[in-house]
Amino acid sequence: MKTTQEEALKKLEEYVNLPSGSYDTEDVEAFAGAVRADWEALGMRVVRHPGGALECTIGEGEDELLLLGHMDTVFPHAEHWPFRLKDDRAYGPGTMDMKGGLLVMHYALREVLPVLPPHAKIVCVLNTDEEIGSSNSHALIEAHAARAFAALSFEPVRPSGAFVAERKGVIAFSVRCTGQRGHAGSAYRACGSAIQQLCRVVGDLYALRDDARDISINVGVLRGGVAENIIADEAEARCEVRFYDPAYQAGLLSAIEAICAQPGVPGTTTTLHVGASHPPFKANEKSARLLELAQEIGRAQGREITAESTGGAGDIAYVCASGIAALDGLGVEGFGAHTKDEYAIASSLLRNARFAADLIKALVQHPDRVR
């Protein structure tokens, strides 16, 4: 059944108007229910895993193709705003990252599944915690990557129109400092400021930035204290460090630990908590062959296909250890991800779904092209 633009945009509006912030459990459950119904309508067997991930499977063959997507967004319920279409721009939280990408996958599968060869199997892992590190779902992705011959992820196309061949890894962490509270004017000699200690730590953390090695550091949240005339006894920072080369990960973590372990302001303590993290995604030789196949399909459709690196992390990184072919960025085109101005290019939804369908068909029909 051919999908119309009107149908696709109506479904995108339905998805976007169901808020699904990563930490809003009830919202995510409701949206996952809608997604589950749509994937079951394709004829796929759907299993919901603890933590919310959907494992959607069709086919009984040995040649497994893994497709990845996420159902959560960065926008909490309180920040949600309704879908709006203006010309070719579809505005709303998660339109491009990645509710539009889910629909690119869905409409591609609608075209592929009726002609799925008997030797093939397609598995879609759709999780609800990608934006916060995929701690509940990465083991499921890794398990399927160990059995699959290739993986495709439907994160947004890059602003340049390119797919994604490389992603930075990220270590998320928080630093908490405690001190001795007192009057800022009369007791400061006997007290220890948690804010002062945290500022020392933050300064040292920023020194880890290394542009020559593409290592970035960011302190995104700082909070502490209660008033300007009270020496703070608590302060906290939420931070992250990003890097392309997997070899840097252990050294960066050791450096962060050393910074937090240094003696600091008398009367204060510093505690480090390492949170959810994504490893880097680096394309291998099999991925290069997958990109070549994508470029062949692009030429047949009159498109030029390229791939580039991005500093954003993603679930495609969890397939790297398996050594299989992988390509990311097959979702919708758009701009302003993670902002109140986020929008998807409406006409890219079905256009990219047609491309993804042809790529998936080529892969499941000839898996040896990328092995």
C-alpha positions in Angstrom: 0.0 0.0 0.0 1.5 3.3 -1.1 1.8 5.9 1.7 0.7 9.4 0.9 2.3 12.6 2.2 -0.9 13.5 4.0 -1.0 10.2 5.8 2.7 10.5 6.8 2.3 14.0 8.2 -0.8 13.0 10.1 1.1 10.1 11.7 4.1 12.5 12.5 1.6 14.9 14.1 0.2 12.0 16.2 3.7 11.0 17.3 4.9 14.5 18.1 1.8 15.3 20.1 2.5 12.4 22.4 5.2 13.8 24.7 8.0 11.3 25.6 10.7 13.0 27.7 13.3 10.4 28.8 12.4 10.8 32.5 8.6 11.0 32.1 7.8 7.4 32.6 4.0 7.6 32.0 4.5 9.7 28.8 7.1 7.3 27.4 4.9 4.3 28.2 2.0 5.9 26.3 4.1 6.8 23.3 5.7 3.3 23.2 2.2 1.8 23.2 1.4 3.8 20.0 4.7 2.7 18.4 4.2 -0.9 19.4 0.7 -0.9 17.7 2.2 0.5 14.5 5.0 -2.1 14.3 2.6 -4.9 15.1 0.4 -3.7 12.2 3.4 -4.3 10.0 3.2 -8.0 11.0 6.2 -7.8 13.4 6.4 -9.7 16.7 7.0 -7.1 19.4 8.4 -7.8 22.9 8.7 -5.1 25.5 11.8 -5.4 27.7 12.4 -4.0 31.2 13.2 -0.4 30.9 10.8 0.1 28.0 12.7 -1.0 24.9 10.7 -2.7 22.1 12.3 -5.6 20.3 10.4 -6.0 16.9 11.2 -9.0 14.8 10.1 -10.5 11.5 11.5 -13.4 9.5 13.1 -16.7 10.5 16.3 -16.6 8.4 19.9 -16.6 9.6 20.8 -13.3 7.9 19.8 -10.7 10.5 19.7 -7.0 9.8 19.5 -4.7 12.8 17.6 -1.4 12.7 17.9 1.1 15.6 15.7 4.0 16.8 14.7 5.7 20.0 11.3 6.8 21.3 12.4 9.3 24.0 13.1 13.0 23.5 15.1 15.5 25.6 11.9 17.6 26.3 10.2 17.0 29.7 6.4 17.2 29.8 6.4 20.7 31.1 8.3 21.9 28.0 6.0 20.1 25.5 4.4 22.1 22.7 2.1 21.0 19.9 3.0 20.0 16.4 2.8 22.7 13.8 3.3 22.6 10.0 4.4 25.7 8.1 5.2 25.2 4.4 7.7 22.3 4.3 8.7 22.6 8.0 7.2 20.3 10.6 7.8 21.9 14.1 7.6 20.2 17.4 9.6 18.4 20.1 11.3 15.4 18.6 10.1 15.9 15.0 13.6 15.3 13.7 15.2 13.6 16.8 13.8 11.2 16.2 10.1 10.7 15.8 10.5 11.5 12.2 13.2 8.9 12.0 11.0 6.3 13.5 8.5 6.9 10.7 11.2 6.8 8.0 11.9 3.3 9.4 8.3 2.4 9.6 7.4 3.4 6.0 10.5 1.8 4.6 9.6 -1.5 6.4 6.0 -1.2 5.0 7.6 -1.5 1.5 10.3 -4.1 2.4 8.4 -6.7 4.4 6.1 -8.0 1.7 9.2 -9.0 -0.3 11.5 -10.1 2.5 13.4 -13.2 1.4 13.2 -16.4 3.4 16.8 -16.4 4.4 16.4 -12.9 6.1 15.4 -11.6 9.4 14.9 -8.0 10.4 15.1 -6.9 14.1 14.2 -3.3 15.2 15.4 -2.2 18.7 13.5 0.9 19.7 14.5 2.1 23.1 13.2 4.8 25.5 16.5 5.9 27.1 18.9 6.9 24.2 19.0 10.5 25.2 20.2 9.6 28.7 22.8 7.0 27.7 20.8 3.8 26.9 21.8 2.2 30.2 18.6 0.0 30.2 18.9 -1.0 26.5 22.5 -1.2 25.3 22.8 -4.8 26.3 19.9 -5.7 24.0 21.5 -3.8 21.1 24.8 -5.5 21.7 23.2 -8.9 21.8 21.6 -8.4 18.4 24.7 -6.8 16.9 26.6 -10.0 17.7 24.2 -12.0 15.5 23.5 -9.4 12.8 25.5 -8.9 9.5 24.8 -5.1 9.4 23.1 -2.3 11.4 21.3 0.9 10.3 20.3 3.7 12.6 17.6 6.3 11.9 18.9 9.3 13.7 18.5 12.5 11.7 20.4 13.3 8.5 23.3 15.8 9.1 22.5 19.5 8.3 24.8 19.1 5.2 22.6 16.2 3.9 25.2 13.6 4.8 24.8 10.4 6.7 26.8 9.6 9.8 30.0 7.5 9.6 31.5 8.4 13.0 30.2 9.7 16.3 31.9 10.9 19.5 31.8 8.8 22.6 30.6 10.5 25.8 31.2 10.1 29.5 28.5 11.8 31.6 29.3 12.5 35.2 28.5 14.6 38.2 30.6 16.2 40.9 29.2 17.0 44.3 31.1 19.0 46.9 30.2 19.5 50.6 31.5 22.2 52.9 31.0 23.9 56.3 28.1 26.4 56.4 28.3 29.7 58.2 27.8 33.4 58.0 29.7 34.9 55.1 30.8 38.0 57.0 31.6 36.8 60.5 32.4 33.1 60.2 34.2 32.7 56.9 37.5 32.0 58.5 36.1 28.9 60.2 34.0 27.6 57.3 34.7 25.9 54.0 32.8 26.8 50.8 31.5 23.9 48.7 31.0 26.4 45.8 34.7 27.5 46.0 35.8 23.9 45.9 33.5 23.1 43.0 34.8 26.1 41.1 38.4 24.7 41.6 37.3 21.3 40.2 35.4 22.8 37.3 38.5 24.9 36.3 40.6 21.8 36.2 38.0 19.9 34.3 37.9 22.5 31.5 41.7 22.0 31.1 41.0 18.6 29.7 39.7 20.1 26.5 42.1 19.2 23.7 41.2 20.5 20.2 44.1 18.7 18.6 42.6 15.4 19.7 38.9 16.4 19.3 38.3 16.1 23.1 35.6 18.4 24.4 34.5 19.0 28.0 31.3 20.7 29.1 29.8 21.6 32.5 26.2 22.0 31.7 24.6 22.5 35.1 25.9 24.2 38.3 23.9 24.6 41.4 24.6 25.2 45.1 24.1 27.5 48.1 21.1 29.3 49.4 22.1 33.0 49.7 24.9 35.4 49.0 25.5 35.9 52.8 25.8 32.2 53.6 28.8 30.1 52.9 27.5 27.1 50.9 27.7 23.7 52.4 26.6 21.9 49.1 27.3 22.4 45.4 26.9 20.2 42.4 28.0 20.2 38.7 26.7 17.9 35.9 29.3 17.4 33.2 30.4 15.4 30.2 33.5 14.7 28.1 33.4 13.7 24.4 36.0 12.0 22.2 36.3 10.1 18.9 39.1 7.8 19.7 38.1 4.8 22.0 41.7 4.7 23.2 41.2 8.0 25.0 38.3 6.8 27.2 40.3 5.2 30.0 42.8 8.0 30.3 40.1 10.7 30.4 38.2 8.8 33.1 41.4 8.5 35.1 42.1 12.2 34.7 38.6 13.2 35.9 39.0 10.9 38.9 42.4 12.4 39.8 41.0 16.0 39.6 38.2 15.1 42.0 40.6 13.3 44.4 43.0 16.3 44.7 43.2 18.0 48.1 41.0 21.1 48.0 39.5 23.9 50.1 39.9 23.0 53.8 36.7 21.7 55.3 35.3 20.5 52.0 34.8 17.1 50.3 34.4 16.1 46.7 32.5 13.1 45.3 32.5 11.9 41.7 29.6 9.9 40.2 30.0 8.5 36.7 26.7 8.1 34.9 25.5 6.6 31.6 27.8 6.9 28.7 28.0 6.0 25.0 31.2 4.6 23.4 32.4 6.2 20.1 31.3 5.0 16.7 34.0 4.5 14.2 33.3 3.1 10.7 35.2 0.0 9.7 36.0 -1.6 6.3 32.6 -3.3 6.3 30.9 0.0 7.0 32.8 1.5 4.0 31.3 -1.2 1.8 27.9 -0.4 3.2 28.4 3.3 2.4 29.4 2.3 -1.2 26.2 0.3 -1.5 24.2 3.3 -0.2 25.9 5.5 -2.8 25.0 3.1 -5.6 21.4 3.3 -4.5 21.6 7.1 -4.2 22.9 7.4 -7.8 20.0 5.2 -9.0 17.6 7.7 -7.3 19.5 10.8 -8.5 21.0 11.6 -5.1 24.5 12.1 -4.0 25.2 10.2 -0.8 28.0 11.2 1.6 28.9 10.5 5.2 30.6 12.6 7.9 31.6 12.7 11.5 29.5 14.4 14.3 30.2 15.1 17.9 26.8 13.7 19.0 26.7 10.3 20.6 24.3 7.5 19.5 23.2 3.9 19.9 25.0 2.9 16.7 28.2 2.9 18.8 27.0 -0.2 20.7 27.4 -2.3 17.5 31.1 -1.4 17.1 32.4 -4.2 19.2 30.7 -6.8 16.9 32.7 -5.5 13.9 29.7 -5.5 11.6 28.9 -2.9 8.9 27.0 0.1 10.3 25.6 3.3 9.0 23.7 6.1 10.8 21.7 9.2 9.9 19.0 7.6 7.8 16.2 9.6 9.4 14.6 12.8 8.4 16.3 16.0 7.4 15.8 19.0 9.8 17.4 21.6 12.0 17.4 22.7 15.6 17.5 19.3 17.4 17.2 19.6 21.2 15.9 23.2 20.9 12.5 24.9 20.9 13.0 25.6 17.2 13.4 22.0 16.2 11.8 21.1 12.9 11.9 18.4 10.3 11.8 18.9 6.5 8.3 17.4 5.8 9.1 16.3 2.3 12.2 14.4 3.4 10.1 11.8 5.4 8.8 9.7 2.5 11.8 10.6 0.3 14.2 9.2 2.8 11.8 6.2 3.5 12.0 5.3 -0.2 15.8 5.4 0.0 15.9 3.4 3.2 13.6 0.8 1.7 15.9 0.3 -1.3 18.9 0.0 0.9 17.3 -2.5 3.2 16.1 -4.5 0.2 19.6 -4.6 -1.2 21.0 -5.7 2.1 18.6 -8.5 2.9 18.8 -9.8 -0.7 22.6 -9.7 -0.8 24.0 -9.7 2.7 27.5 -10.8 1.5 27.9 -7.3 0.0 28.8 -6.0 3.4 30.1 -9.0 5.3 
